[in-house]
Amino acid sequence: KTLQIITSEAHQDVRDITQRIVESGTVGIIALHCPPELRSFAVRHRVPLVELRNRPKQGKRPAACKYVISDIRAAAFMLGNHLLERGHRDIYLAGDMLGETYEYRFRILKEFLEKNGCKVRHLPQKYPLTHYRSYEEIGAELAQEMLRDGLPATAGVFFNTSRAVGAMRYLRQNGVRIPEDFSIAGFDRPVSSGFPEPVITATCHDHEIEFT
């Protein structure tokens, strides 16, 4: 039996996903940012589906689907308070997806920080995930952009901890002391155990399983 785990940018074409599901005889799907077409396919063919979401789905939820909801808002407040307590008032939010708008977790954090008198600098990654070899490569590219700007902020919150690791390595290689000159945080569970660098600040999301 096969269990498919599908991330947000693993496939650009839902027809490709469903074809793979049929060919492999999949008996279950775990999906992050599940497209409506995939959800409909799962319901129609009675394939059990679990969606990992940052927010509850609006409207009627199919009875065949289950949801794991991350408490992103609580994580954002925890991370924001941590930065404020350490005196940071000029902060990058770096490495979310393409576009001018903030991703959900960064929108919450931006609103919280600005209400508390902070300057927030938005620095999205340049290209889709498929362009990069790793999250760390994204982080290094973001750190390079920060240095080109003169590193005006005192801290950076990265979309995940792997991006933060890549940024920290790049900055340290270029003479920036962490955390003396610049503080780095990742917006997910820390993955840096075993690395020689200083421990990275990260939020740990509590999860709530929501059944229909």
Summary of the structure (lengths in Angstrom):
residues: 212
radius of gyration: 18.9
end to end distance: 25.6
largest distance: 56.3
contacts: 649
relative contact order: 0.13
helix: 36%
strand: 22%
